[in-house]
């Protein structure tokens, strides 16, 4: 009888704990639910950016054309570059198993004031083929990419928009705004 009572008390305790034990993939699940609801409305993001300042996603030749023949962006790493005026940082991610110089993810953000030894690129702004660059407004961005996005994080002064295409490779694009000015962006393919 004591065993049965102990088992029932333990089961009751474990069940009540589920309210305060964090769900490990809650954020990912909620994001997937928002995307599913968006697709049910018929809204589909179908015209993403694939190029940033002349470098095309997953095209090693374009990377070499922009960075030079001596470029050696190896896999399983992120390579950082300053804009010509050192006001922006471009992060180029090459996945493990990718070819040399085959970029899968672009990230652009304003440079912190810590003066790192990153190489400089000639361009003063990193710009996509659709003309998306840091400093544009949310209205300008959605005018170029459409309204098939979810709001990922939001506060009084900041908001992050996320676009997604799920096919053989998952394409994502996130845009973070502060006071209605784009302050950071990332787009490309998720690691397979």
Secondary structure as UniProt FT lines:
FT   HELIX           2..17
FT   TURN            18..20
FT   TURN            24..25
FT   HELIX           26..40
FT   TURN            41..42
FT   STRAND          51..52
FT   TURN            53..54
FT   STRAND          55..56
FT   TURN            57..58
FT   HELIX           60..67
FT   TURN            69..70
FT   STRAND          77..82
FT   TURN            84..85
FT   STRAND          88..94
FT   TURN            96..97
FT   TURN            100..101
FT   STRAND          105..110
FT   TURN            113..114
FT   STRAND          119..120
FT   TURN            129..130
FT   TURN            134..135
FT   HELIX           138..145
FT   STRAND          150..154
FT   STRAND          158..166
FT   STRAND          170..178
FT   TURN            179..180
FT   STRAND          181..189
//
